[in-house]
Amino acid sequence: MPETIFNVKRKQIYQHLMEIAEKLDIRVAEQNLRTTGVNAKSGLCRIRGEWVFIMDKRLLVNEKIELLADCLRQMPLEEIYIMPAVRNILDKKKDQ
């Protein structure tokens, strides 16, 4: 049972990170990168003038959180509400 509670919280954190990205006009697209036939990794890119964070959908939620948080740490977040648990994640690496 505790694993389920932990997973729900992690999924909520990931969802909040995706909402932050959306507020910054960054679309998060989850794709199975193995089927592309190209050696690709998750990351931010610009496609036809639109910012898109392509996320490998096969990654664990914890890995998705780290990748998206790494991207969002570089963005101007001052004007966006960020729940405290997510703020802690975003601030964690800034301090290191």
C-alpha positions as CSV (number, residue, x, y, z in Angstrom):
1,M,0.0,0.0,0.0
2,P,2.7,2.6,0.8
3,E,4.2,2.1,-2.7
4,T,0.8,3.2,-4.2
5,I,0.7,6.3,-2.1
6,F,4.3,7.1,-3.0
7,N,3.5,6.6,-6.7
8,V,0.4,8.8,-6.6
9,K,2.4,11.6,-5.0
10,R,5.2,11.3,-7.6
11,K,2.6,11.3,-10.4
12,Q,1.0,14.4,-8.9
13,I,4.5,16.1,-8.8
14,Y,5.1,15.1,-12.5
15,Q,1.7,16.5,-13.4
16,H,2.4,19.8,-11.7
17,L,5.7,20.0,-13.5
18,M,3.9,19.5,-16.8
19,E,1.4,22.3,-15.8
20,I,4.3,24.6,-15.1
21,A,5.8,23.8,-18.6
22,E,2.4,24.5,-20.2
23,K,2.3,27.9,-18.5
24,L,5.7,28.6,-20.0
25,D,4.4,27.6,-23.5
26,I,6.3,24.4,-23.4
27,R,4.4,21.4,-24.6
28,V,5.4,18.0,-23.0
29,A,5.0,15.2,-25.5
30,E,5.5,11.7,-24.3
31,Q,6.8,9.4,-27.0
32,N,8.2,5.9,-27.3
33,L,11.7,7.0,-28.5
34,R,12.7,3.4,-29.3
35,T,10.2,3.2,-32.2
36,T,11.6,6.3,-33.9
37,G,14.6,4.5,-35.3
38,V,16.8,7.4,-34.2
39,N,19.1,7.3,-31.2
40,A,17.1,10.1,-29.3
41,K,16.9,11.1,-25.7
42,S,14.4,13.1,-23.8
43,G,14.8,16.9,-24.0
44,L,13.7,20.3,-25.0
45,C,13.6,21.3,-28.7
46,R,11.9,23.8,-30.9
47,I,9.6,22.4,-33.6
48,R,8.0,24.8,-36.1
49,G,8.5,27.7,-33.7
50,E,6.9,25.8,-30.7
51,W,8.9,24.7,-27.6
52,V,8.4,21.0,-27.1
53,F,9.9,18.8,-24.3
54,I,10.0,15.3,-25.8
55,M,9.8,12.8,-22.9
56,D,10.5,9.1,-23.4
57,K,7.3,7.5,-22.1
58,R,9.1,4.3,-21.0
59,L,11.0,6.1,-18.3
60,L,10.0,5.7,-14.6
61,V,8.1,8.6,-13.1
62,N,11.2,9.6,-10.9
63,E,13.3,9.9,-14.1
64,K,10.6,12.0,-15.8
65,I,10.5,14.3,-12.8
66,E,14.3,14.8,-12.9
67,L,14.5,15.4,-16.6
68,L,11.6,17.9,-16.7
69,A,12.8,19.6,-13.5
70,D,16.2,20.1,-15.0
71,C,14.6,21.8,-18.0
72,L,12.3,24.0,-15.9
73,R,15.1,25.1,-13.5
74,Q,16.5,27.1,-16.5
75,M,13.2,29.0,-17.0
76,P,11.9,32.2,-15.5
77,L,9.6,30.8,-12.8
78,E,9.1,33.9,-10.6
79,E,5.6,34.6,-11.9
80,I,4.3,31.0,-11.6
81,Y,2.7,29.4,-8.6
82,I,4.7,26.2,-7.7
83,M,3.5,23.9,-4.9
84,P,6.0,23.6,-2.1
85,A,6.9,20.0,-2.8
86,V,7.7,20.8,-6.4
87,R,9.6,24.0,-5.4
88,N,11.8,21.9,-3.2
89,I,12.7,19.6,-6.2
90,L,13.4,22.6,-8.4
91,D,15.5,24.3,-5.7
92,K,17.4,21.1,-4.8
93,K,19.9,21.1,-7.6
94,K,20.3,24.9,-7.6
95,D,21.9,24.6,-4.2
96,Q,24.3,21.8,-5.2
